[in-house]
Amino acid sequence: MKTAIASIVHGIEQKHVNDPTVPDDLDRIVTMILSDLPQAIDAINNLDLNTLGWIASRFEAISYKAQHKEFVMCLEGLLVKFPNSTILRQDVLEGVAAYYGEIE
């Protein structure tokens, strides 16, 4: 899954910033993540900051739809791994806020 996500993001990077197909590409990544959360968590934990930056805007939607504690814990781990990324931080916090369960 890590390779598939990175490949889609690489394709996005080759497009014009206003290309109308970029949201479709990001939606494909969301669908992929939601289809296998345990594998997605492993992939997300191993993605580089640049790739995460492209998909982070979707963390809130994924978290809201999945309501998966381990996914939220994975997001929180990204804050530890990349403490200086303000953009990633905001998207992670929104993803965590979309989870309604209890976090230890």
Residue pairs with C-beta under 8 A, 6 or more apart in sequence:
1 32
1 33
1 36
1 39
1 40
1 42
1 43
2 42
2 43
2 46
2 47
4 32
5 29
5 32
5 33
5 43
5 47
5 51
5 55
6 47
6 51
8 25
8 28
8 29
9 29
9 50
9 51
9 54
9 55
11 25
12 22
12 25
12 26
12 54
13 54
15 21
15 22
26 54
26 55
26 57
26 58
29 55
29 58
30 58
30 61
30 62
32 40
33 40
33 43
33 44
33 62
34 40
34 62
34 65
34 66
37 66
37 68
37 70
37 71
38 70
40 71
41 70
41 71
41 74
44 52
44 74
44 75
44 78
45 74
45 77
45 78
45 81
47 55
49 82
49 85
49 88
52 78
52 82
52 88
53 85
53 87
53 88
56 87
56 88
56 91
56 92
57 91
59 75
59 91
59 92
59 94
59 95
60 91
60 94
60 95
60 97
60 98
61 98
62 71
62 95
63 71
63 72
63 75
63 95
63 96
63 98
63 99
64 98
64 99
67 99
67 100
67 101
68 99
69 99
69 101
69 102
69 103
71 99
72 95
72 96
72 99
72 101
72 103
73 103
75 92
75 95
75 96
76 92
76 96
76 103
78 88
78 92
79 88
79 89
79 92
82 88
96 103
